[in-house]
Amino acid sequence: MAGDTVLAVLLGLIDLLLFAADGFGEIAEMPPWYIAVPVDVAMVAPLVFRRKSPLWSAYVVLVISTVHGTLQLGVSSVAALAMSIYSVVVYAGRRQGLVYVGAVVAGSAVQLALGPADELLISALFLAFGIALCWTLGEFVGARRAYDVEVEARLHLLETERDQATRIAVAEERGRIARELHDVVAHAVSVMVVQADGASYALQSNPELAQRALQTISETGRGALGELRRLLDVLRSDDADGEPRVPQPDAHALAELADRMRTAGVPVDLELGELGDLPAGVSLGIYRIVQESLTNTLKHAGRGATASVRVQRTGDLVEVLVSDDGAGVAQLVPAGPRDPRLPGGNGLIGMRERAHVYGGTLDVGPAPGGGWQVRAALPVRLDK
């Protein structure tokens, strides 16, 4: 608006200088100064608002230009009309520009018809050239302005999509960490609870067994704390500390997992096929599925239950089968409580999510003849 104000003041000064050169209305054909000055001011004042209110400003200029041109007070009426045509095309659009140009042509035609006949052709050509020039400039600047607006809108859309993608990635990472924390805590706490119960029973009758149970609790707790610290370090910046991070467990750590479960009191029969080089994500998924399945066996299968783990790779497919001979749905009283291992628990949701994220499947339910089983199939997609 500051630039338009300066432009309006300059046009007004030009008319005032021309009026002063004629002796401030002393010539008979010129109106007195107290009429000319207000008309000049009214002629250029709407130009200050030509960007903010282009239509209102343009039509006020059109009305006042009729008076200004009739009194022949200077060039500001022609310049103001030209600027108004340009402003309407740029800021109001092509359709409003056509309507305004029609109004300008109609008003100018009336003035030309009332003017000298010998100047009619020249004035008409000058009017047509001026309108064409202003329209062309308006179209060019309007197209450029529309292009800039479109680019700005696309940049804003890209920033929004980037922010959404960032939020989705953060949510996925938090979900992954939550699954890891659940698996670590559920497994460790289950082992510690079972060992603590055993130690309390054997504390008086078999102190040596109670001591081994307490040692298992200590080792399990330390291991769980180490894994929890590693997982929580993911939420910190890379330069939070200089300590190396322990790698994630994989399918090759299943033997160690089976040993811990045997120590916890669940005999585990482990059979591993030739797994070869599995992708890190698939290998971690296999480990966590087996870990959660054995943890559920430890918590829910009952005393004396045994577990069996089979992991076989056939071509590009890894099949995981974890079963136990403990209490299953088939042994429950129909009116009794729901088996905690039925689909819907957080652990089973996490296992199913791990299988699905790698394009695999997961089936959980009672085993034929009693017990419980978890069957998963994960495709192997090695980077070529």
Disulfide bonds with the S-S distance in Angstrom:
none
